[in-house]
Amino acid sequence: MTTPDARGADRHPDHPACLDAHLDPSAVGGPKPVLACGAEGRAGPSRSGAGRRRLVRGGAGGAAALAAWALAGRPSEPGPVRRLRLATGPEGGPYNAFGRALAAAVAASGQRLEVVPVATAASVDNLRKLAAGEVELAMTMADAAQDAARGRAPFARPVPLTALARVYVNYTHLAVPAHGPVRSVDDLAGRRVATGATGSGLRTVAGRLLHAAGLTGDRAVREARLGLGESARALRAGDVHALMWSGGVPTPTLEALARAMPLRLLPLDALVRELRTAYGAVYAPVTLPPSAYGLREPVRTVGVSNYLTARGDVPARVVRALLRVVFGGWRELLREVTAGARLEPRFAIATGVVPLHPGAVDYYRSVYG
């Protein structure tokens, strides 16, 4: 079910190779949820995996009552409807699809909540809006969230964000025309490459990958800062030699592009070790299955988790109510985002250096008992 590199995932739930288990290649056409676990397993005992499970189990004296309340599925307590603005991503992208699905699920849940998706440039833009108080919730890639929490560029100071859940894994795509001159990452030197829109999380991982590949200085690529739709059109028109994308599998825009022109997806797994050495366990090896995008064989690449985050001043009761909706309807929430993924509490609590919101801790305590 998983690739040989992921076999350790079956033995150790915090092994970063567990990312491979999110997408069962044999399940395409009828995806089967498979093992999901923490990519940030090496970040320390208080941050993920067994250590974070111990954290949410703490204070279990009142957990039984909380579990009964959380699992009853009753509407939230009386009062005004709480409006939550959720920073997502560009229209037509996976974050925006997730946001719209979550808004619909909340509206149908009976909870006194309203989620309003806000279209943005994605991760970095989302975190800036969260810090500025322009939104209460934000979707973000794990590497951008780690940079924000630590006040590392492009963030001028630490962003006081909290995590609600680690929801699914992005697969890094480096796509080129199948019959073009580019056969390897090294062949991109001096060529024009679409590396994501300004303000997107893709810009972060693209820059780090290109640096790790030695495509700097006189070997640097010529970057085109384009969103996914623009990137796909540019590749088809021959205006760029390659496009980079980080998202679920399959990504509808790339599926459509693969039907219009044969694609080659370049392997990136050789760069994972250097990325992890420099930036930690937010990066891990994952595998694109052979049936995606018309590929003839699996392609090893780089995986990055996605977090649902919140401002710390969102009330704990609101977070608990929201997470009841998320875990009650995760299949619908992920349907338009990525195939074969499964959202489980043991997977969701692994948010690296980003602390869980107190309301999220309460919710997960109710699940673990």
C-alpha positions as CSV (number, residue, x, y, z in Angstrom):
1,M,0.0,0.0,0.0
2,T,2.9,2.3,0.7
3,T,6.2,2.7,-1.0
4,P,9.3,0.9,0.5
5,D,10.5,4.2,1.9
6,A,7.3,4.5,4.0
7,R,7.4,1.1,5.6
8,G,8.8,2.6,8.8
9,A,5.6,4.5,9.2
10,D,3.8,1.3,10.1
11,R,6.3,0.8,13.0
12,H,6.6,4.3,14.3
13,P,3.7,6.8,14.1
14,D,6.0,9.8,14.2
15,H,8.2,8.7,11.3
16,P,8.3,11.4,8.7
17,A,7.9,8.8,6.0
18,C,4.3,8.5,7.1
19,L,3.5,11.3,4.7
20,D,3.7,8.6,2.0
21,A,0.8,6.9,3.5
22,H,-1.7,9.6,2.8
23,L,-2.2,8.6,-0.8
24,D,-2.6,5.0,-1.6
25,P,-1.6,4.7,-5.3
26,S,-3.8,1.6,-5.7
27,A,-6.8,3.5,-4.6
28,V,-6.9,6.0,-7.5
29,G,-10.4,5.8,-9.0
30,G,-11.7,4.8,-5.6
31,P,-9.4,6.3,-3.0
32,K,-9.0,4.4,0.3
33,P,-8.1,6.3,3.4
34,V,-4.8,5.0,4.8
35,L,-2.5,5.6,7.7
36,A,-1.8,9.3,8.5
37,C,0.7,10.5,11.0
38,G,3.0,13.4,12.0
39,A,5.7,14.8,9.7
40,E,7.1,16.9,12.5
41,G,7.9,13.8,14.6
42,R,11.5,15.0,15.2
43,A,10.6,18.5,16.4
44,G,10.7,17.4,20.0
45,P,8.5,15.5,22.5
46,S,6.3,18.5,23.3
47,R,5.5,19.3,19.7
48,S,4.2,16.3,17.9
49,G,3.5,12.5,17.9
50,A,3.5,10.7,21.2
51,G,4.6,13.8,23.1
52,R,1.8,15.9,21.9
53,R,-0.7,13.0,22.5
54,R,0.5,13.1,26.1
55,L,-0.1,16.8,26.1
56,V,-3.7,16.5,25.0
57,R,-4.3,13.7,27.4
58,G,-3.3,15.8,30.3
59,G,-6.0,16.9,32.7
60,A,-8.1,13.9,31.8
61,G,-10.1,14.2,35.0
62,G,-12.8,16.2,33.3
63,A,-12.3,14.6,29.9
64,A,-15.2,12.2,30.2
65,A,-17.7,15.0,30.6
66,L,-16.1,17.0,27.8
67,A,-16.1,13.9,25.5
68,A,-19.9,13.5,26.1
69,W,-20.5,17.1,25.3
70,A,-18.2,17.2,22.2
71,L,-19.5,14.0,20.7
72,A,-23.2,14.7,21.3
73,G,-23.3,16.9,18.2
74,R,-25.6,19.4,19.8
75,P,-25.7,23.0,18.5
76,S,-23.4,25.4,20.4
77,E,-24.7,27.3,23.4
78,P,-27.3,30.1,22.8
79,G,-26.0,33.5,21.8
80,P,-25.1,35.5,18.7
81,V,-23.7,33.8,15.7
82,R,-19.9,34.1,15.8
83,R,-18.5,35.2,12.4
84,L,-15.1,33.8,11.5
85,R,-13.2,35.1,8.5
86,L,-11.0,32.4,7.0
87,A,-8.0,33.4,4.8
88,T,-7.8,30.7,2.1
89,G,-6.1,31.2,-1.3
90,P,-6.9,32.2,-4.9
91,E,-10.3,31.4,-6.4
92,G,-10.2,27.9,-7.9
93,G,-7.3,26.8,-5.7
94,P,-7.4,24.0,-3.0
95,Y,-7.3,26.3,0.0
96,N,-10.3,28.2,-1.4
97,A,-12.1,25.0,-2.1
98,F,-11.5,23.8,1.5
99,G,-12.7,27.1,2.8
100,R,-15.9,27.0,0.8
101,A,-16.5,23.4,1.9
102,L,-15.9,24.3,5.5
103,A,-18.3,27.3,5.3
104,A,-21.0,25.1,3.9
105,A,-20.4,22.4,6.5
106,V,-20.6,24.9,9.3
107,A,-23.8,26.5,7.9
108,A,-25.4,23.0,7.9
109,S,-24.2,22.0,11.3
110,G,-26.5,23.9,13.6
111,Q,-23.5,25.5,15.4
112,R,-23.9,29.2,16.0
113,L,-20.9,29.9,13.7
114,E,-20.4,31.4,10.3
115,V,-17.2,30.9,8.3
116,V,-16.6,33.4,5.6
117,P,-13.8,32.4,3.1
118,V,-11.5,35.2,2.1
119,A,-9.7,34.8,-1.2
120,T,-6.0,35.7,-0.9
121,A,-2.6,34.9,-2.4
122,A,-2.3,32.0,0.1
123,S,0.0,31.1,3.0
124,V,2.3,34.1,3.5
125,D,-0.5,36.5,2.7
126,N,-2.9,34.6,5.0
127,L,-0.5,34.7,8.0
128,R,0.0,38.5,7.5
129,K,-3.7,39.0,7.5
130,L,-4.0,36.8,10.7
131,A,-1.4,38.9,12.4
132,A,-3.1,42.2,11.4
133,G,-6.5,41.0,12.7
134,E,-8.0,41.1,9.2
135,V,-9.1,37.4,9.6
136,E,-9.6,35.1,12.5
137,L,-8.6,31.8,10.8
138,A,-6.0,31.0,8.1
139,M,-4.9,28.1,6.0
140,T,-1.1,27.9,5.7
141,M,1.7,25.5,4.6
142,A,3.8,24.2,7.5
143,D,7.0,25.8,6.4
144,A,5.4,29.3,6.2
145,A,3.8,28.8,9.6
146,Q,7.1,27.8,11.1
147,D,8.8,30.9,9.7
148,A,5.9,33.1,11.0
149,A,6.1,31.5,14.5
150,R,9.8,32.1,14.6
151,G,9.8,35.6,13.0
152,R,11.9,34.4,10.2
153,A,11.9,36.1,6.7
154,P,9.6,37.0,5.1
155,F,8.1,37.9,8.5
156,A,9.6,40.9,10.3
157,R,8.7,39.6,13.7
158,P,7.1,36.4,15.2
159,V,3.4,36.0,14.4
160,P,1.4,34.8,17.5
161,L,-0.6,32.2,15.7
162,T,-2.1,28.9,17.0
163,A,-2.9,25.7,15.3
164,L,-6.3,24.0,15.2
165,A,-5.3,21.0,13.0
166,R,-2.9,19.7,10.5
167,V,-5.3,18.8,7.8
168,Y,-3.6,17.3,4.8
169,V,-0.3,17.1,2.9
170,N,0.8,19.1,-0.2
171,Y,2.8,17.4,-2.8
172,T,5.4,19.5,-4.6
173,H,5.0,19.3,-8.4
174,L,7.7,20.3,-10.8
175,A,6.1,19.9,-14.2
176,V,7.6,20.2,-17.7
177,P,6.4,19.2,-21.2
178,A,7.0,15.5,-21.6
179,H,8.7,16.0,-25.0
180,G,10.6,19.1,-24.1
181,P,14.4,19.5,-23.4
182,V,14.1,19.5,-19.6
183,R,14.8,16.0,-18.2
184,S,16.1,16.9,-14.7
185,V,16.1,19.7,-12.2
186,D,19.7,20.5,-13.3
187,D,18.4,21.2,-16.9
188,L,16.4,24.2,-15.6
189,A,19.5,26.4,-15.2
190,G,18.9,29.7,-17.0
191,R,15.4,28.7,-18.1
192,R,12.1,30.4,-17.2
193,V,10.2,28.7,-14.4
194,A,6.8,29.6,-12.9
195,T,7.4,29.6,-9.1
196,G,4.1,30.8,-7.7
197,A,2.4,34.1,-7.0
198,T,3.8,36.7,-4.6
199,G,2.5,36.0,-1.1
200,S,1.9,32.3,-1.7
201,G,3.6,29.5,0.3
202,L,4.8,28.0,-2.9
203,R,7.3,30.9,-3.2
204,T,8.9,29.7,0.0
205,V,9.4,26.1,-0.9
206,A,10.3,26.9,-4.6
207,G,13.1,29.2,-3.5
208,R,14.5,26.7,-1.0
209,L,14.3,23.8,-3.6
210,L,16.1,25.9,-6.3
211,H,18.8,26.8,-3.8
212,A,19.2,23.2,-2.7
213,A,19.5,22.2,-6.3
214,G,22.3,24.6,-6.9
215,L,20.3,26.8,-9.2
216,T,21.8,30.1,-8.0
217,G,24.1,32.7,-9.3
218,D,24.9,32.3,-13.0
219,R,22.9,29.0,-13.0
220,A,19.8,30.6,-11.5
221,V,16.4,30.1,-13.2
222,R,14.4,33.1,-14.5
223,E,11.5,33.2,-12.2
224,A,7.9,34.0,-13.3
225,R,5.8,34.8,-10.3
226,L,2.5,33.4,-11.5
227,G,-0.5,31.7,-9.8
228,L,-1.4,28.2,-10.8
229,G,-3.9,29.0,-13.5
230,E,-1.5,31.5,-15.1
231,S,1.4,29.1,-14.8
232,A,-0.5,26.3,-16.5
233,R,-1.5,28.6,-19.4
234,A,2.1,29.8,-19.7
235,L,3.5,26.3,-19.8
236,R,1.1,25.3,-22.5
237,A,1.9,28.4,-24.5
238,G,5.6,27.8,-24.2
239,D,6.2,31.0,-22.2
240,V,7.8,29.1,-19.4
241,H,9.8,25.9,-19.5
242,A,8.5,24.5,-16.2
243,L,6.0,25.2,-13.4
244,M,6.2,24.5,-9.7
245,W,3.1,23.8,-7.6
246,S,2.5,22.6,-4.1
247,G,-1.0,21.0,-3.5
248,G,-3.1,17.9,-3.2
249,V,-3.1,15.0,-5.7
250,P,-4.7,15.3,-8.1
251,T,-4.8,19.0,-8.6
252,P,-7.7,19.7,-11.0
253,T,-5.8,22.4,-12.9
254,L,-2.8,20.1,-13.6
255,E,-5.1,17.3,-14.5
256,A,-6.7,19.5,-17.2
257,L,-3.2,20.5,-18.3
258,A,-2.1,16.9,-18.5
259,R,-5.1,16.1,-20.8
260,A,-4.1,19.0,-23.1
261,M,-0.4,18.2,-23.2
262,P,1.7,15.3,-22.0
263,L,3.6,16.2,-18.8
264,R,6.8,15.0,-17.1
265,L,7.0,15.4,-13.3
266,L,10.6,15.7,-12.2
267,P,11.7,13.9,-9.0
268,L,12.7,16.1,-6.1
269,D,13.3,13.5,-3.3
270,A,17.1,13.9,-3.6
271,L,16.7,17.4,-2.1
272,V,14.8,16.4,1.0
273,R,17.8,15.7,3.2
274,E,19.3,19.1,2.6
275,L,15.9,20.8,3.2
276,R,15.4,19.0,6.4
277,T,18.9,19.8,7.6
278,A,18.3,23.5,6.9
279,Y,14.7,23.9,7.9
280,G,13.6,20.8,9.9
281,A,11.0,18.2,9.6
282,V,8.4,20.3,7.8
283,Y,9.7,18.7,4.7
284,A,9.5,14.9,4.0
285,P,9.6,12.5,1.1
286,V,6.2,11.6,-0.6
287,T,5.3,9.8,-3.8
288,L,3.1,10.9,-6.7
289,P,1.3,7.7,-7.9
290,P,1.7,6.5,-11.5
291,S,-1.9,7.0,-12.3
292,A,-1.8,10.8,-11.6
293,Y,-1.5,13.2,-14.5
294,G,-0.9,10.3,-16.9
295,L,2.4,9.4,-15.3
296,R,4.0,6.0,-16.3
297,E,5.7,5.5,-13.0
298,P,5.7,6.8,-9.4
299,V,7.6,10.1,-8.9
300,R,9.3,10.8,-5.5
301,T,9.0,14.4,-4.4
302,V,8.8,16.7,-1.4
303,G,5.8,16.9,1.0
304,V,4.7,19.8,3.1
305,S,1.8,19.7,5.6
306,N,-1.0,22.2,5.7
307,Y,-2.4,23.7,8.9
308,L,-5.7,25.3,9.8
309,T,-4.6,28.1,12.2
310,A,-6.3,30.8,14.3
311,R,-5.6,33.9,16.3
312,G,-5.2,33.2,19.9
313,D,-8.1,35.4,20.9
314,V,-10.7,33.2,19.2
315,P,-12.7,31.8,22.2
316,A,-12.0,28.2,23.1
317,R,-15.7,27.2,22.9
318,V,-15.7,28.5,19.3
319,V,-12.7,26.4,18.4
320,R,-14.2,23.3,19.9
321,A,-17.4,23.8,18.0
322,L,-15.5,24.4,14.7
323,L,-13.4,21.2,15.2
324,R,-16.5,19.2,15.8
325,V,-17.6,20.2,12.3
326,V,-14.2,19.6,10.8
327,F,-13.8,16.1,12.1
328,G,-17.5,15.3,11.5
329,G,-17.3,16.1,7.8
330,W,-13.6,15.7,6.8
331,R,-14.5,13.5,3.8
332,E,-16.4,16.3,2.2
333,L,-13.9,18.9,3.2
334,L,-11.0,17.1,1.5
335,R,-12.9,15.7,-1.5
336,E,-12.0,18.7,-3.7
337,V,-8.6,19.1,-2.2
338,T,-6.7,15.8,-2.3
339,A,-7.6,12.1,-2.9
340,G,-7.1,9.3,-0.5
341,A,-6.4,11.4,2.6
342,R,-7.8,10.8,6.0
343,L,-8.0,13.4,8.8
344,E,-7.5,11.8,12.2
345,P,-6.8,13.5,15.6
346,R,-3.5,11.7,15.9
347,F,-2.5,13.2,12.6
348,A,-4.0,16.6,13.2
349,I,-2.2,17.4,16.5
350,A,1.3,17.3,14.8
351,T,1.8,21.0,14.2
352,G,5.5,21.4,14.8
353,V,6.6,24.6,16.5
354,V,3.1,26.1,16.2
355,P,1.2,25.6,19.5
356,L,-2.3,24.1,19.6
357,H,-5.0,26.6,20.5
358,P,-6.4,25.9,24.0
359,G,-9.8,25.1,22.5
360,A,-8.1,22.6,20.2
361,V,-6.3,21.0,23.2
362,D,-9.7,20.7,24.9
363,Y,-11.2,19.1,21.8
364,Y,-8.4,16.6,21.3
365,R,-8.6,15.6,25.0
366,S,-12.2,14.8,24.5
367,V,-11.2,12.5,21.6
368,Y,-8.4,10.8,23.4
369,G,-10.3,10.5,26.7
